[in-house]
């Protein structure tokens, strides 16, 4: 886990590792009003997300995050976001085991808490994270159960971060007689159903009618096949100004370990005195059986998408505006479930960990209804 904005992002394992206390209680929460055209909603919602950090000794510490929210039926829902143990081999090497946020890109592991994300909404390529959205996600906010390792290298004035992981991995879509899966950030789906003309251009492109299966990324304590997902992230940082990384993910999702989903991405985080720019590009390739020449063969479906978010600290330039920011975000997905989204927002910081955000979002979907949303959110970290 790496941070380009350490002064803001402190409620992570790094804080506990540097704390003299054996137990630290941190977290975040938010209250949101949202009006959405397609969903036909006009309502308030709230979440509370406590994070527990416990130092076992100088070499090991435990962390766990819960999300407590209320669904549309008034029922309280509790999700285990992550629960893992870190073993610090030395100052530069860390081993992690348990359920953890996968080091793929930067948004999942570092930016997704609502008081850190400058937008009210999750970038379209990552799904809804606790609500609905018009864009079909490339990937969810990835978390899974397994093991990981991080190595930090000092190269001149730069730091190089290398993360690798192995987890249970994805699975195929649940059968219809199984319990229905909610579309939230903890049980997110890569929706990959496609017409024939959306095949990857590298394949033959023969006509077929089979729909590509959905892939579930829900973290479970079981695995539907003998294959484990693996991947990692390599990043170079000139802290605290800029960090650039590349990520990879691969795992078999069918019961016979014959069909893989692969993802690779590039991310950037840049901070200057008056500006912050964050962005990611992701490309996925999902294998599926199709019928070709009267026999089943494996074919690949490719998607790609990106988002770029710019935050302008206008309060730095105009003293009368105080701690005001203007946020502009652009997101786009291509090839399957094509969509594009613009978001503009204004944030006002009440203190370094509490922010009021007002945002407007306009999403255009190629083969579906377009959506417009307005929201106001109060987010806090503690």
KOLKOL-177187 format. One record per residue (C-alpha): x, y, z. Coordinates in Angstrom, 2 decimals, padded with zeros to 5 digits. Layout:
N
+---------+---------+---------+
!      px !      py !      pz !
+---------+---------+---------+
!       X !       Y !       Z !
...
+---------+---------+---------+
This chain:
382
+---------+---------+---------+
!      px !      py !      pz !
+---------+---------+---------+
!  000.00 !  000.00 !  000.00 !
!  001.46 !  003.31 ! -001.08 !
!  000.42 !  006.91 ! -000.64 !
!  001.23 !  009.99 ! -002.65 !
! -000.84 !  012.20 ! -000.35 !
!  000.33 !  011.02 !  003.03 !
! -000.91 !  014.14 !  004.78 !
! -004.48 !  013.21 !  003.83 !
! -004.48 !  009.41 !  003.72 !
! -003.46 !  008.41 !  007.21 !
! -006.17 !  006.00 !  008.34 !
! -004.39 !  002.97 !  006.85 !
! -002.03 !  000.29 !  008.17 !
!  000.89 !  002.70 !  007.89 !
! -000.51 !  004.71 !  010.79 !
! -000.71 !  001.70 !  013.09 !
!  002.81 !  000.62 !  012.23 !
!  004.12 !  003.98 !  013.39 !
!  001.90 !  004.29 !  016.45 !
!  003.16 !  003.61 !  019.97 !
! -000.31 !  002.39 !  020.99 !
! -001.16 ! -001.29 !  020.85 !
! -004.72 ! -000.57 !  019.71 !
! -005.94 !  002.20 !  017.39 !
! -009.56 !  002.82 !  016.38 !
! -010.03 !  004.82 !  013.17 !
! -012.39 !  004.81 !  010.23 !
! -014.76 !  006.95 !  008.21 !
! -018.42 !  007.45 !  007.37 !
! -020.77 !  009.51 !  005.26 !
! -024.31 !  010.75 !  004.83 !
! -025.59 !  011.27 !  001.28 !
! -028.62 !  012.70 ! -000.48 !
! -028.91 !  011.50 ! -004.09 !
! -031.38 !  011.99 ! -006.91 !
! -030.96 !  009.59 ! -009.87 !
! -032.98 !  009.59 ! -013.10 !
! -032.79 !  005.94 ! -014.20 !
! -033.08 !  004.41 ! -010.75 !
! -035.89 !  006.82 ! -009.94 !
! -034.47 !  007.42 ! -006.47 !
! -034.58 !  010.56 ! -004.39 !
! -033.37 !  009.67 ! -000.92 !
! -030.85 !  009.86 !  001.89 !
! -028.39 !  007.10 !  002.82 !
! -025.66 !  006.64 !  005.41 !
! -022.69 !  004.41 !  006.21 !
! -020.34 !  003.94 !  009.14 !
! -017.02 !  002.20 !  008.53 !
! -014.89 !  001.47 !  011.62 !
! -011.30 !  000.29 !  011.19 !
! -009.54 ! -001.60 !  013.98 !
! -005.73 ! -001.67 !  014.15 !
! -003.90 ! -003.75 !  016.73 !
! -000.16 ! -004.16 !  017.23 !
!  000.64 ! -007.67 !  018.43 !
!  004.33 ! -006.80 !  018.71 !
!  007.02 ! -004.87 !  016.84 !
!  006.85 ! -007.34 !  013.96 !
!  003.12 ! -007.99 !  013.55 !
! -000.09 ! -006.04 !  013.47 !
! -003.70 ! -006.89 !  012.70 !
! -006.20 ! -004.73 !  010.84 !
! -009.91 ! -005.12 !  010.13 !
! -012.56 ! -002.92 !  008.51 !
! -016.33 ! -003.27 !  008.80 !
! -018.96 ! -001.40 !  006.84 !
! -022.31 ! -000.88 !  008.54 !
! -025.16 !  000.48 !  006.42 !
! -028.95 !  000.39 !  006.05 !
! -030.52 ! -001.07 !  002.92 !
! -033.69 !  000.06 !  001.17 !
! -035.78 ! -002.26 !  003.37 !
! -034.51 ! -000.67 !  006.58 !
! -032.32 ! -003.64 !  007.47 !
! -028.86 ! -003.11 !  008.91 !
! -026.14 ! -004.68 !  006.78 !
! -022.63 ! -005.43 !  007.98 !
! -019.81 ! -006.40 !  005.62 !
! -016.27 ! -007.44 !  006.47 !
! -014.26 ! -005.26 !  004.09 !
! -010.93 ! -006.76 !  005.11 !
! -009.28 ! -008.55 !  008.02 !
! -005.62 ! -009.43 !  007.81 !
! -002.31 ! -009.64 !  009.62 !
!  000.93 ! -007.98 !  008.55 !
!  004.36 ! -009.37 !  009.34 !
!  007.18 ! -006.84 !  008.96 !
!  010.22 ! -008.84 !  007.88 !
!  012.31 ! -005.67 !  007.92 !
!  011.86 ! -001.97 !  007.14 !
!  011.36 ! -002.71 !  003.44 !
!  009.54 ! -006.07 !  003.34 !
!  006.02 ! -006.89 !  004.55 !
!  004.05 ! -010.15 !  004.36 !
!  000.24 ! -010.00 !  004.55 !
! -002.28 ! -012.83 !  005.06 !
! -006.07 ! -012.81 !  005.35 !
! -008.72 ! -010.87 !  003.50 !
! -007.15 ! -007.72 !  002.08 !
! -007.62 ! -005.08 ! -000.59 !
! -005.73 ! -006.24 ! -003.65 !
! -002.92 ! -003.97 ! -004.84 !
! -004.42 ! -003.43 ! -008.29 !
! -004.26 !  000.22 ! -009.26 !
! -004.53 !  002.84 ! -006.55 !
! -008.23 !  003.48 ! -006.16 !
! -009.15 !  000.14 ! -004.56 !
! -006.46 !  000.09 ! -001.91 !
! -005.89 !  003.79 ! -001.25 !
! -008.60 !  006.13 ! -002.54 !
! -011.98 !  004.43 ! -002.15 !
! -012.97 !  005.76 !  001.34 !
! -015.52 !  008.51 !  000.76 !
! -013.55 !  011.22 !  002.57 !
! -010.46 !  010.47 !  000.43 !
! -012.19 !  010.08 ! -002.94 !
! -012.70 !  013.63 ! -004.21 !
! -015.87 !  012.60 ! -006.07 !
! -019.11 !  011.55 ! -004.42 !
! -019.23 !  008.55 ! -006.75 !
! -016.85 !  005.69 ! -007.42 !
! -015.17 !  005.89 ! -010.87 !
! -017.33 !  004.05 ! -013.40 !
! -014.70 !  001.43 ! -014.18 !
! -014.89 !  000.18 ! -010.56 !
! -018.61 ! -000.19 ! -010.00 !
! -020.91 !  001.37 ! -007.47 !
! -019.31 !  000.75 ! -004.05 !
! -022.48 !  000.74 ! -002.01 !
! -025.00 !  002.18 ! -004.46 !
! -026.17 !  001.79 ! -008.05 !
! -024.67 !  003.31 ! -011.18 !
! -025.40 !  003.48 ! -014.88 !
! -021.96 !  002.47 ! -016.15 !
! -021.12 ! -001.22 ! -016.28 !
! -017.91 ! -001.71 ! -014.26 !
! -014.67 ! -003.16 ! -015.58 !
! -013.82 ! -004.55 ! -012.14 !
! -015.13 ! -004.18 ! -008.60 !
! -013.05 ! -002.79 ! -005.78 !
! -010.99 ! -005.95 ! -005.46 !
! -010.58 ! -007.72 ! -002.15 !
! -009.92 ! -011.42 ! -001.60 !
! -008.53 ! -013.98 !  000.82 !
! -004.94 ! -015.13 !  000.43 !
! -001.37 ! -013.94 !  000.94 !
!  000.62 ! -010.97 ! -000.34 !
!  004.06 ! -009.43 ! -000.07 !
!  005.36 ! -005.90 ! -000.51 !
!  008.94 ! -004.83 ! -001.13 !
!  010.13 ! -001.22 ! -001.13 !
!  013.34 ! -000.16 ! -002.88 !
!  015.12 !  003.19 ! -002.68 !
!  016.53 !  004.13 ! -006.08 !
!  018.19 !  007.50 ! -005.87 !
!  015.51 !  010.03 ! -004.92 !
!  012.73 !  007.67 ! -006.03 !
!  011.00 !  004.81 ! -004.27 !
!  009.99 !  001.63 ! -006.07 !
!  007.07 ! -000.37 ! -004.69 !
!  006.60 ! -004.02 ! -005.66 !
!  003.43 ! -005.84 ! -004.52 !
!  002.56 ! -009.44 ! -005.35 !
! -000.41 ! -011.53 ! -004.20 !
! -002.10 ! -014.94 ! -004.49 !
! -005.78 ! -015.38 ! -003.54 !
! -008.75 ! -017.74 ! -003.98 !
! -009.76 ! -015.82 ! -007.06 !
! -012.97 ! -015.25 ! -009.05 !
! -015.77 ! -017.69 ! -009.79 !
! -018.45 ! -018.18 ! -012.42 !
! -021.91 ! -016.72 ! -012.16 !
! -024.07 ! -018.29 ! -009.45 !
! -026.83 ! -020.56 ! -010.69 !
! -030.38 ! -019.25 ! -010.61 !
! -031.42 ! -021.48 ! -007.75 !
! -028.74 ! -020.02 ! -005.50 !
! -029.26 ! -016.97 ! -003.34 !
! -029.45 ! -013.77 ! -005.36 !
! -026.29 ! -011.68 ! -005.14 !
! -026.62 ! -008.00 ! -004.23 !
! -024.91 ! -005.51 ! -006.52 !
! -022.72 ! -003.77 ! -003.96 !
! -019.03 ! -003.08 ! -003.63 !
! -018.30 ! -006.27 ! -001.67 !
! -020.10 ! -008.62 ! -004.11 !
! -019.42 ! -006.91 ! -007.40 !
! -019.73 ! -008.46 ! -010.83 !
! -017.79 ! -007.88 ! -014.00 !
! -020.77 ! -007.83 ! -016.36 !
! -019.45 ! -009.37 ! -019.52 !
! -022.49 ! -010.55 ! -021.50 !
! -021.87 ! -009.60 ! -025.09 !
! -023.34 ! -009.79 ! -028.59 !
! -021.32 ! -011.59 ! -031.24 !
! -019.89 ! -008.43 ! -032.78 !
! -018.14 ! -007.54 ! -029.52 !
! -015.54 ! -010.26 ! -029.79 !
! -011.91 ! -009.34 ! -029.39 !
! -010.54 ! -008.28 ! -032.80 !
! -007.68 ! -010.75 ! -032.40 !
! -010.10 ! -013.69 ! -032.66 !
! -011.84 ! -015.15 ! -035.68 !
! -015.09 ! -013.38 ! -034.91 !
! -017.28 ! -016.23 ! -036.24 !
! -020.93 ! -015.68 ! -035.52 !
! -022.27 ! -017.26 ! -032.35 !
! -025.18 ! -016.74 ! -030.01 !
! -023.72 ! -017.78 ! -026.64 !
! -023.54 ! -015.04 ! -024.04 !
! -020.36 ! -014.62 ! -022.10 !
! -020.80 ! -015.56 ! -018.44 !
! -020.61 ! -013.09 ! -015.62 !
! -017.64 ! -013.37 ! -013.31 !
! -018.08 ! -012.98 ! -009.57 !
! -015.32 ! -011.42 ! -007.47 !
! -016.90 ! -012.01 ! -004.08 !
! -014.27 ! -012.97 ! -001.48 !
! -015.12 ! -016.36 !  000.00 !
! -013.36 ! -018.91 !  002.20 !
! -013.64 ! -021.50 ! -000.57 !
! -012.46 ! -021.85 ! -004.16 !
! -014.50 ! -023.36 ! -006.97 !
! -011.38 ! -024.71 ! -008.69 !
! -007.76 ! -025.66 ! -008.01 !
! -006.44 ! -022.50 ! -009.65 !
! -005.44 ! -019.47 ! -007.58 !
! -005.60 ! -015.88 ! -008.74 !
! -002.32 ! -014.01 ! -008.78 !
! -000.95 ! -010.64 ! -009.72 !
!  000.61 ! -007.51 ! -008.35 !
!  001.62 ! -003.93 ! -008.88 !
!  004.90 ! -002.20 ! -009.68 !
!  005.13 !  001.54 ! -009.01 !
!  007.72 !  004.31 ! -009.03 !
!  007.19 !  007.33 ! -006.81 !
!  008.84 !  010.70 ! -006.32 !
!  006.99 !  011.42 ! -003.08 !
!  004.97 !  013.43 ! -002.39 !
!  004.50 !  014.75 ! -005.93 !
!  003.97 !  011.86 ! -008.34 !
!  003.49 !  008.11 ! -008.44 !
!  003.02 !  005.95 ! -011.55 !
!  002.19 !  002.26 ! -011.40 !
!  001.21 ! -000.75 ! -013.48 !
! -000.87 ! -003.69 ! -012.25 !
! -001.78 ! -007.24 ! -013.31 !
! -004.46 ! -009.74 ! -012.28 !
! -005.21 ! -013.27 ! -013.54 !
! -007.41 ! -016.07 ! -012.28 !
! -009.50 ! -019.00 ! -013.55 !
! -013.20 ! -018.59 ! -012.79 !
! -014.80 ! -021.84 ! -014.00 !
! -014.91 ! -025.08 ! -012.04 !
! -012.50 ! -026.87 ! -014.40 !
! -009.86 ! -024.08 ! -014.38 !
! -010.10 ! -023.74 ! -018.16 !
! -011.34 ! -020.16 ! -018.44 !
! -009.31 ! -017.18 ! -017.22 !
! -010.02 ! -013.54 ! -016.64 !
! -007.00 ! -011.27 ! -016.99 !
! -006.68 ! -007.59 ! -016.23 !
! -003.84 ! -005.12 ! -016.53 !
! -003.82 ! -001.46 ! -015.70 !
! -001.85 !  001.76 ! -015.44 !
! -002.40 !  004.37 ! -012.72 !
! -001.11 !  007.86 ! -011.96 !
! -001.31 !  010.15 ! -008.95 !
!  000.08 !  013.67 ! -009.22 !
! -000.07 !  016.39 ! -006.58 !
!  001.08 !  019.99 ! -006.82 !
!  000.38 !  023.08 ! -004.77 !
! -002.86 !  023.92 ! -006.55 !
! -003.79 !  020.71 ! -008.39 !
! -004.23 !  016.96 ! -007.94 !
! -004.67 !  014.54 ! -010.84 !
! -005.64 !  010.90 ! -010.39 !
! -006.39 !  008.40 ! -013.11 !
! -006.37 !  004.76 ! -014.16 !
! -006.63 !  002.75 ! -017.37 !
! -007.75 ! -000.90 ! -017.24 !
! -007.96 ! -003.58 ! -019.91 !
! -009.61 ! -006.93 ! -019.24 !
! -009.71 ! -010.12 ! -021.30 !
! -012.20 ! -012.83 ! -020.35 !
! -012.19 ! -016.31 ! -021.85 !
! -015.42 ! -018.17 ! -022.63 !
! -016.55 ! -021.22 ! -024.60 !
! -018.26 ! -020.54 ! -027.91 !
! -019.47 ! -022.86 ! -030.63 !
! -017.35 ! -022.74 ! -033.76 !
! -017.50 ! -025.24 ! -036.62 !
! -019.84 ! -027.40 ! -034.52 !
! -017.47 ! -027.67 ! -031.60 !
! -016.73 ! -025.68 ! -028.47 !
! -013.60 ! -023.56 ! -028.48 !
! -012.21 ! -020.97 ! -026.11 !
! -012.52 ! -017.38 ! -027.24 !
! -011.61 ! -014.10 ! -025.57 !
! -013.63 ! -010.97 ! -024.96 !
! -011.70 ! -007.76 ! -024.45 !
! -012.84 ! -004.57 ! -022.72 !
! -011.06 ! -001.41 ! -021.74 !
! -011.87 !  001.70 ! -019.80 !
! -010.38 !  004.62 ! -017.96 !
! -011.05 !  007.53 ! -015.67 !
! -009.23 !  010.79 ! -015.02 !
! -010.04 !  012.98 ! -012.04 !
! -008.72 !  016.50 ! -011.58 !
! -009.04 !  018.45 ! -008.33 !
! -008.33 !  022.17 ! -008.32 !
! -007.61 !  023.79 ! -004.95 !
! -009.30 !  027.09 ! -005.75 !
! -009.20 !  028.09 ! -002.08 !
! -005.40 !  028.30 ! -002.38 !
! -005.72 !  030.93 ! -005.09 !
! -008.66 !  032.89 ! -003.71 !
! -008.45 !  033.33 !  000.04 !
! -012.15 !  034.19 !  000.35 !
! -013.13 !  030.68 ! -000.82 !
! -011.43 !  028.99 !  002.13 !
! -010.87 !  025.24 !  001.71 !
! -012.87 !  024.93 ! -001.50 !
! -012.09 !  022.51 ! -004.34 !
! -013.50 !  022.02 ! -007.82 !
! -013.49 !  018.41 ! -009.04 !
! -013.89 !  017.29 ! -012.65 !
! -013.90 !  013.63 ! -013.66 !
! -014.19 !  011.87 ! -017.00 !
! -014.72 !  008.09 ! -017.33 !
! -015.25 !  005.82 ! -020.30 !
! -015.68 !  002.10 ! -021.01 !
! -015.38 !  000.58 ! -024.49 !
! -016.16 ! -002.50 ! -026.61 !
! -018.78 ! -004.09 ! -024.34 !
! -021.44 ! -002.07 ! -022.51 !
! -019.89 !  001.14 ! -023.87 !
! -020.53 !  004.21 ! -021.77 !
! -019.03 !  007.58 ! -020.93 !
! -019.49 !  009.81 ! -017.92 !
! -018.78 !  013.39 ! -016.92 !
! -018.81 !  014.49 ! -013.29 !
! -018.35 !  017.93 ! -011.82 !
! -018.33 !  018.73 ! -008.13 !
! -017.52 !  021.31 ! -005.49 !
! -016.00 !  020.27 ! -002.16 !
! -015.69 !  022.35 !  000.98 !
! -013.44 !  021.06 !  003.78 !
! -014.67 !  021.86 !  007.28 !
! -011.40 !  020.52 !  008.71 !
! -008.65 !  018.21 !  007.37 !
! -010.88 !  015.13 !  007.79 !
! -014.44 !  016.41 !  007.18 !
! -015.80 !  017.51 !  003.81 !
! -019.11 !  018.54 !  002.25 !
! -019.35 !  017.52 ! -001.41 !
! -021.88 !  018.61 ! -004.02 !
! -021.79 !  016.81 ! -007.37 !
! -023.55 !  016.35 ! -010.69 !
! -023.02 !  013.35 ! -012.96 !
! -024.10 !  012.77 ! -016.58 !
! -023.72 !  009.24 ! -018.00 !
! -024.35 !  008.21 ! -021.62 !
! -024.77 !  004.48 ! -022.26 !
! -024.49 !  003.19 ! -025.83 !
! -027.06 !  000.37 ! -025.51 !
! -029.06 !  001.47 ! -022.51 !
! -030.76 !  004.37 ! -020.78 !
! -028.70 !  007.46 ! -020.05 !
! -028.55 !  008.73 ! -016.50 !
! -028.22 !  012.04 ! -014.70 !
! -027.57 !  012.35 ! -010.97 !
! -027.28 !  015.03 ! -008.36 !
! -025.94 !  014.38 ! -004.87 !
! -024.76 !  016.06 ! -001.70 !
! -022.53 !  014.14 !  000.69 !
! -021.01 !  014.81 !  004.08 !
! -017.92 !  012.59 !  004.56 !
! -015.67 !  012.33 !  007.57 !
! -012.61 !  010.39 !  008.64 !
! -011.50 !  009.84 !  012.21 !
+---------+---------+---------+
